[in-house]
Amino acid sequence: MSAVEELSIVLQHDIDEQYQYQPGEIIRGKIIIKLSRPTALRSINVKAYGEGNASWKDDSDDGEMYQAKEVYVDAVKAVLDTTNTEPLSLDYGVHEFLFDYLLPEAIPSSYIGKYGNVTYTMKVTVSGVKSGDTSISSEPFLVLRRSPLPSKSLQPLSLQTTKRMWASCTFGKLYINVSLDKQGGVPGEDIFLKAEIKNHSRRTVTAMQASLIMDSLFKAQNHETQFRQIVSKKRDEFDIGYMEGRRWTYVRLPLPPYIPETKLECCEFIDLDYSFQFRVELSGGDEIKMEAPFWVGAQPHGFEVPKDEKTGLNINRQWTVRGTKGIDLLDHQDSEKPMDYNDGWGVEIVPELRPDSAVITNPLFQQNIAQDLKIIPEESMENTRL
């Protein structure tokens, strides 16, 4: 029976469930080993690994499988190596080993789709003197590229249509007007929309729905396949009869915090596009759809990984900690030897991890970051008489 009772990796930002690392950011963490008895360890290796995969089967009778794969991160560091020395003897109980790793710049955002994915993990392997004293543990982490939104995405979006409907031996018109406060957004924020339906026809409107749709294109072995999915929606089921209406005011459409940016940069075989869709459902099973392109970016212009957090010279408190007192952060400028990240791994100086009481915040998910903050009224959905 292995002497390693428990083995885990704790990353610096694990206390913030929404945290996503950016390319070029430093991942700091610790390896926690709980021993059931005194033992000797030969090595502790930690591995950062990131890969993308795509796979699907052709719809033809042959059912040929198409596959593609890319490796974005594959780096191993020996936290402990006693090949040329005596094994490290440890008493029973809990032991911690610190590490950090500088993510490469040219890596894509994390993504999970029907026919493909991009995933990242930290893996630790602990080997003891005895053959049975080998344990492995891994911890996934998320990556989100800093892809600034285009200026057009900050402009309002307006969609209108008028449909001539036939019902009860007569024609009538259905008027639909929809507007968004902007045409793009940051994962984790809310998009505000207004909508109004005026029914001058004898057909009954049974529901209206606003959706954010992700279109994924997968490529492998000179073949392509697509998949469309709704990643966020707001649905309103209410019968709207002749000469009646329905109005939405400041209705929130939330953007999920874990969706990648438009296009999924740095991934050669997966391409992403987003669109806003407004759908009106009618009695009899008919429906009316309006769509427009929508941009998803990692953050507005100006929100980036702090320069010092990339170089390892010091830590930017505004990036990592807010509203927490008494946190001991190591300033690398006061150290005798700066950290060297030539191979990705920082081994000379590793700062203490923040305590569990620390509140970690990521600018990617901060709400109301505009300087001209506006108070948004509560959303409402109400009937109107024409």
Beta strands, then each sheet from edge to edge (+ up, - down):
strand 1: 4-11
strand 2: 26-35
strand 3: 39-57
strand 4: 65-81
strand 5: 88-90
strand 6: 93-102
strand 7: 111-112
strand 8: 116-128
strand 9: 134-141
strand 10: 157-167
strand 11: 170-180
strand 12: 184-185
strand 13: 190-199
strand 14: 205-220
strand 15: 223-240
strand 16: 244-254
strand 17: 270-282
strand 18: 287-296
strand 19: 345-346
strand 20: 380-385
sheet 1: 1+ 2- 6+ 19-
sheet 2: 4+ 3- 5+
sheet 3: 4+ 3- 8+ 7-
sheet 4: 4+ 3- 8+ 9-
sheet 5: 10+ 11- 13+ 16- 20+
sheet 6: 12+ 18+ 17- 14+ 15-
end
